[in-house]
Each structure stands twice: as structure tokens, then as C-alpha cells.
Amino acid sequence: MSTTSMDPELAEYERLAAELNPAPKASRAEVDPLETQPLAELLEDPAVLAPAEWIVRPLFERGTLSVIYGPGKIGKSTMLADIAGHVIAGRDWAGQSVTGGPVLWVDLEQGRRRLARTFGSMDRTLAGQLHVWSDLSARPDLSRVWRTIETLQPALVVMDSLAKLCQVEEENDNAAWQRALQPLEAMARANRAAVVVIDHDRKGEGEHGRALRGASSKLAAFDAAIHLKRANTPTGRRLEMVSREVGDFTLTVERTETGYRTTTGGTCRVLAALQALGDAVSVTALHDHLIRQGFDVSRKTVENRLKAAVEGGHATAGGAATKNDPRLYTALARPVLGIPVPVAA
């Protein structure tokens, strides 16, 4: 049948098939349909309904690909090295719960001498669980990395850096990045490891992952993107994350002689207390609760922090309590992760 006499819909199918699949394809009548599944079955699948398995909650989840990015020399590798030590030891990191296990570190940036300095303080009884591959001259074959993960079964895999690992010539080439990142996604899914790559941010500002350097399609490949920024102190760092699992999340930490610790702002502390008390809480009731919990804070400060939480989309205000305390506040359902929540009295 000639193209001119072909059914218009069939002709469009043939055109799309040829465009998407260079090799010759069978006609539409000979192609098998997709294997679909009723939603009712999907909603009863235990594997689908199982909760997230966190290596570092809520940063790194098993079977996912994440990126931590920021300006040069801000301490991305240093922070991840500290996290790696806590994963191996099975100890909480900066107030975040950790599931222990081996760690694989694929290094294309630092070299063996710098890596030795970075991890030099690690307990030698734990160092046997940190497996390092380091080569500044050539990237590893990804099939060998995959095989290594299958063999070692690490909980956490760190790859430094994404640019040297993927070697995409044009950093704004969306199609090239999609091809380069697909094997990393598959690697994380198949091996149930939390795979984290290190990258740089762009010079211009951007929100919700848009500051990630290079093509816009890069962000879509990651289950979580963490932008590391400087905080208010020389050793303070702010982690601004967008995640498929937990949504937007911000954590501020400070590096000390004994590791990283969480620091929290006043709005976060007040919001955490509001979540502990439940629905429809007045300013006075929340202020009294915080005082009982040992926080030295004024009623006016509590009121201002609640207004900031509402403006930030973390709480709602409405209803009427009393003439002098007219508004009732309710925290939204999503928890404020990484913040110590005062216990309700």
C-alpha cells in the first residue's frame, strides 16, 4: 500500500515508529500491546506499599539516585565522608536516623593521598567497611561498578564527581545527560543501594533544584537533589533538598570537632511544637507549652514565628479563640524533618 492511500492514523503510527525506532518495525496489527495492571492489584502489592527504606533519613533512600551539589570547596566531599563514617558505624548523623552498612566510594577527583587524609580519623575497626576505588586518569566502566555493587552490597555508594563520571561534552545537552544518567538510575534500583553523586551548582541562582549545573533534564533523573550552601557561621551549612519522597526539606548543620550537629531556627522550633500539640492551637497555649519544655521565648516571638510558618505554607490559621487570642493555628500534615520535636505535656 502506498503512503498516499494509507489510513491517516496508520501513517502517523508508522512515522512515529520510524522516528523513535531506527530499526524496521512490524505493522501496528503485529505489535503486542503493553502489559497493563489493574490499579486495584497495584494498590494491594506489598512491595509497592512498603515504606521507604532509609540509609540516612530523609536524605538518602535505598534504591534511589541522589545528587548533592554546590560551589567548589564548600565541603561536599567532607560532609559525605562524615556521613559515610556514620553509615558504617550505624550511628545517627546530625540528628538524622541512619541504617548501617558498608560504603563504596568511587573517586575521580581527590586521589588516594587526599582520600587518606579525609578518612584518616576513621576508626580502623570500621575502615574495613569502606571500599575505595580511586583513579584520576580514567573513569571506571559502569558495568564494573555495577558488578562491584552486586558483590559488596553496600548501603551507600558515593561517586565523586558526576562530570568526570559521565563525561558529557556539552553540559547543556539534555539528550546526552538522559543517556548518561539512565545507567546510574538502573544501577541504584537494581542493587537497592543509596547512590549519591557529587556535582556543582550553576553561577546563577535557582530554586527547587534549578541551581543544578547543566541541562535542565538532569534534575528529573534524581530522586533527591540537595543543594549545599553556606549558613550564618563559617562552619555552618544549609542543605536545601527537593525529593520525590519527602518533598521540599531544609536542614541546617554546623561542623564541630566531633562532627556535624543540627541547628534549628526559631520558626522551625515553634512549628515542631505546634505539630506535637495537634490541631487548632492558640498562641497562648503554644507559648505556655514551649515555656514548660524549657524554651526561653516570648509570646510575641511565638506569634511572629507562627505567622512566618503560615506565610511559608507550613501551617494554617483560622477560627476564633478569645478576644485577646483570636487565631487558632494548625500545622500541615508534612512533618518538619530533622527537628527535635518537644513532647506534648
Buried (B, 14 or more C-beta within 10 A) or exposed (E): EEEEEEEEEBBEBBEEBEEEEEEEBEEEEEEEEEEEEEEEEEEEEEEEEEEEBBBBBBBBBBBBBBBBBBBEEBBBBBBBBBBBBBBBBEEEBBBBEBBBBBBBBBBBBBEEEEBEEBBEEBEEEBEEBBBBBBEEEEBBEBEEBBEBBEEBEBBBBBBBBBBBBBEBEEBEBBEBBBEBBEBBBEBBBEBBBBBBBBBBBBEEEEEEBBBBBBBEBBBEBBBBBBBBBBBEEEEBBBBBBBBEBBEEBBBBBBBEEEBBEBBBBBBBBBBBBBBBBEEBBBBBBBBBBBBEBEBEBEBEBBBBBBBBBBEEEBBBBEEEBEEEBEBBBBBBEEBBBBBEBBEEE
